[in-house]
Every structure is written in C-alpha cells, then in structure tokens.
C-alpha cells in the first residue's frame, strides 16, 4: 500500500503547488500602461480624422459631381466642333484615332506625330487645337479651373479619364524617349532649390510625414505612388470645380516656392511620367473628389 500512497501524495502535492502558482499569477498586478506622449496622441487623432475623411470621400465619389464635367467633356469629344467639321474622333491618344477606353491609364507616352512624350492633358490640348480650332494662347490664359469657370479642356480630360475607370495603370517604357522621360522625372523629383532648398522628395521621399492634417505619401514607393494618380482629375469640394494633375504639379512647385512651371512644360510631363510609371499595376478608380 505504500507505493500507491506515495504516488497519490506526489500528485496531490503537485496539484497544490500548481494551485498556489496559479493564485500567484492571478494576483500578480498588471504591468503599468505605457505613457502616451502628446505627439503620439496627436498622431492617433490625426490618423483617425484622415480615416473618417476617406470614408466621407468614398460616399461622395459614389455619386460624384465629377460626372457633370465628364458629360460636358464627352459632348465636346463626340461632336464636330472644328471649323472644318473636325472632331476629337480624329485624336489619337495612343491607342488609335478616336479610341478613348483605356487611354488615360497608358499616358504619359511617346507620340510620333509630335515627337514628344505627352501626358493626358498635354495630348488633349494638342488635339483640341489641331482638330477643334482652339487656340493654345487662349488656353494658356486660363489653363486651370477656378470658382468662375472650368475650361473645356479640363472637362475633356475628365471624360477621357473616366473611360479608364477600373483599369490597371500601364504606362509604357518601351520607347527610348519614354525611358528618358522617366529618368528626367526622377531627377526633377529629387532636385532641391528655392529659398527653402526644397524638392518634391522633401515632402514625398520618406514614410510617415504629414503637413497639418494631411498625410504625405512616399511617392518613390510603388504602394504609395498611386496616390499621385488616383482620383485625378478631382472635383474640389471647397471650390466646386475640377482640377487636373497638371494643376497639382503646378501647385506643388508653388508650395516649394519655386517659380511656377510653364503650362504643359516638359518638366511637368517628365515628373508625371516618373510618378505614374511608379504606380504601374495599380487599379485606377476614375475621377474623384478632393478637399
């Protein structure tokens, strides 16, 4: 009988020790919570605010005011408005005369008839002056939208962009001039100058940066590069008009305190080439809504 009793005693002793240890674990005070700094609390608040705004933007984009400008651009595109009966059906956006579907997500690209790499807005203006009788000098007088007027070419760009909704960005890099434009755009992105020695990279070359409540994407990274393309052209809620990527780049130069580039300049086209090629493979959702 001694062996069973010894075994039983050992088991009971083990269970007793386990119970004591378990009680000690239960009664052990929880470690103190890590103090949250003011900076961490502010960042959390800003991130939450950004997330809420993105939800608000998604609701607006489901029935976007941009559709009004798409409709106007479609009317200009499809109807003969040129002095000699010309129409935008003669315009080649890179996929053949009159082909709009899928063209926006494949620009900037090289166009042999102009012997230039052209972004979407640059190509649309080229065609409007060539086939519809618009004068580039007149377009340059007000190239961007304001509270009083959204220029016709902006509406056409909006329509063209809408025809690539739901498609993957696929900007070509086959032609030597296209590859050259990418490398020049990369150099423009990193170029520092101006009174504050800024560059595009100053704000958009690292992770985790922001200006006030605005998060700043790292546009050199593929996963963030799409943010330079997504939602443009964009309907600006604070103004009630459409803005394009050309405007966005122009305003970035202004904010860097650089001299604002000439409208439809090579510098802006190369910068758009760099940013958009970095976004290749991402799906474009169409014209969007901006603050």
SVG drawing of the C-alpha trace seen along z (x, -y; Angstrom):
<svg xmlns="http://www.w3.org/2000/svg" viewBox="-25 -85 44 87">
<polyline fill="none" stroke="black" stroke-width="0.4" points="0.0,0.0 2.9,-2.3 3.6,-2.8 0.0,-4.0 0.0,-6.3 3.3,-7.8 2.1,-8.3 -1.1,-9.8 0.8,-12.1 3.1,-13.3 0.1,-14.0 -1.7,-16.0 1.5,-17.9 1.9,-18.8 -1.6,-20.0 -1.3,-22.0 1.9,-23.7 0.1,-24.4 -2.8,-26.0 -0.5,-28.2 1.4,-29.2 -1.9,-29.9 -3.1,-32.0 0.1,-34.0 -0.2,-34.6 -3.8,-35.7 -2.9,-38.1 0.1,-39.5 -0.5,-43.1 -0.8,-44.1 2.2,-46.0 1.7,-49.7 0.4,-51.1 3.0,-52.9 2.5,-56.6 1.2,-58.1 3.1,-61.2 1.4,-64.3 2.9,-63.6 1.5,-60.0 -1.9,-61.2 -2.0,-63.9 -0.9,-61.4 -3.6,-59.0 -6.2,-61.8 -5.0,-62.9 -4.9,-59.3 -8.5,-58.8 -9.6,-62.1 -7.9,-61.1 -9.7,-57.7 -13.1,-59.4 -12.5,-61.8 -11.6,-58.9 -15.0,-57.3 -16.7,-60.6 -14.8,-60.8 -16.0,-57.3 -19.6,-58.3 -19.2,-61.4 -17.4,-59.5 -20.3,-57.0 -22.3,-59.8 -19.6,-62.3 -20.2,-65.8 -17.3,-65.0 -19.9,-63.2 -21.2,-66.6 -17.8,-67.5 -17.4,-64.0 -20.7,-64.6 -19.6,-68.0 -16.2,-66.5 -18.0,-63.7 -20.1,-66.2 -17.0,-68.1 -15.3,-64.8 -18.1,-63.3 -19.5,-66.3 -18.0,-68.0 -16.9,-71.4 -14.0,-72.2 -14.1,-75.0 -13.8,-72.4 -16.0,-69.8 -13.2,-68.4 -13.8,-66.4 -11.9,-64.7 -12.7,-61.3 -9.5,-62.2 -7.5,-62.4 -5.1,-59.5 -4.5,-59.1 -2.0,-56.3 -4.5,-53.5 -5.7,-54.7 -7.7,-57.6 -10.8,-58.2 -10.1,-55.4 -10.7,-56.6 -11.2,-53.5 -8.1,-52.6 -6.0,-55.5 -5.7,-57.6 -4.0,-54.9 -1.4,-54.5 -0.2,-58.0 2.3,-59.8 3.7,-58.1 5.6,-58.9 3.7,-60.3 5.5,-60.2 3.3,-62.9 4.5,-65.4 7.9,-63.7 7.3,-64.2 6.3,-62.3 2.9,-63.7 0.7,-63.3 -3.1,-63.1 -3.8,-66.8 -1.0,-67.8 -2.3,-65.4 -5.9,-66.6 -4.9,-70.2 -2.8,-69.2 -5.8,-67.6 -8.2,-70.4 -6.0,-73.0 -5.4,-70.7 -9.0,-69.4 -11.4,-71.8 -9.8,-75.2 -9.0,-76.1 -6.0,-78.4 -3.3,-77.4 -2.6,-81.0 -6.2,-81.4 -6.0,-78.1 -2.8,-79.4 -4.7,-82.5 -6.7,-80.3 -5.3,-76.7 -6.7,-75.8 -10.2,-75.9 -11.4,-78.5 -14.7,-79.4 -15.9,-81.2 -15.0,-78.7 -13.8,-75.1 -12.1,-75.3 -13.3,-73.0 -10.0,-71.0 -10.3,-70.1 -13.8,-68.7 -12.4,-66.7 -9.5,-65.3 -12.1,-64.3 -14.1,-62.4 -11.0,-60.7 -10.0,-59.7 -13.5,-58.3 -13.1,-55.9 -10.2,-54.2 -12.2,-53.6 -11.4,-50.2 -8.4,-49.6 -4.8,-49.0 -2.2,-51.7 0.1,-50.6 2.3,-53.5 4.7,-52.2 8.5,-52.4 9.4,-50.8 10.4,-53.8 13.8,-55.4 12.1,-58.8 9.7,-57.3 12.6,-55.8 14.4,-59.2 11.3,-61.0 11.2,-58.7 14.8,-59.3 14.4,-63.1 11.3,-63.0 13.2,-61.1 15.8,-63.9 13.1,-66.6 11.6,-64.8 14.9,-64.9 16.0,-68.4 16.5,-70.8 16.3,-74.6 14.4,-77.7 14.6,-79.8 14.0,-76.8 16.1,-74.3 13.0,-72.1 12.4,-69.3 9.4,-67.1 11.4,-64.5 11.5,-66.7 7.8,-66.0 7.3,-62.8 10.5,-60.9 10.1,-59.3 7.4,-57.4 5.3,-58.9 5.4,-62.6 2.4,-65.0 1.5,-68.7 -1.1,-69.7 -3.9,-67.0 -2.7,-65.9 -0.7,-62.6 2.1,-62.8 2.7,-59.6 6.1,-58.4 5.8,-58.7 9.0,-56.8 7.4,-53.7 5.1,-51.6 2.4,-51.2 2.2,-55.0 2.9,-56.2 -0.7,-55.5 -1.8,-58.4 -0.2,-60.8 -2.5,-59.4 -5.6,-58.2 -8.6,-60.5 -7.2,-62.9 -8.9,-64.8 -10.5,-65.7 -13.6,-67.6 -12.6,-70.1 -15.2,-70.3 -14.0,-73.7 -14.4,-75.3 -16.9,-73.3 -14.7,-72.7 -12.4,-70.2 -8.6,-70.1 -6.1,-68.0 -2.7,-66.5 -1.1,-69.4 -2.7,-71.8 -1.5,-69.5 2.1,-69.6 2.0,-73.4 0.7,-73.9 3.4,-71.7 6.1,-73.9 4.3,-76.9 4.3,-75.5 8.0,-74.7 8.5,-78.4 9.8,-77.5 8.9,-79.6 5.7,-78.0 6.4,-76.0 5.1,-77.0 1.8,-75.3 2.3,-71.9 6.0,-72.1 8.4,-69.2 9.4,-69.3 5.9,-68.6 5.4,-65.8 8.6,-64.1 7.6,-64.4 4.2,-62.8 6.0,-60.1 8.1,-59.2 5.2,-59.2 2.8,-57.3 5.3,-54.6 5.9,-54.0 2.2,-53.4 2.0,-50.8 -0.1,-47.8 -2.5,-49.6 -6.2,-50.0 -7.5,-53.4 -10.9,-54.2 -11.6,-57.2 -12.1,-61.0 -12.5,-61.6 -13.2,-64.1 -10.6,-66.3 -10.6,-68.6"/>
</svg>
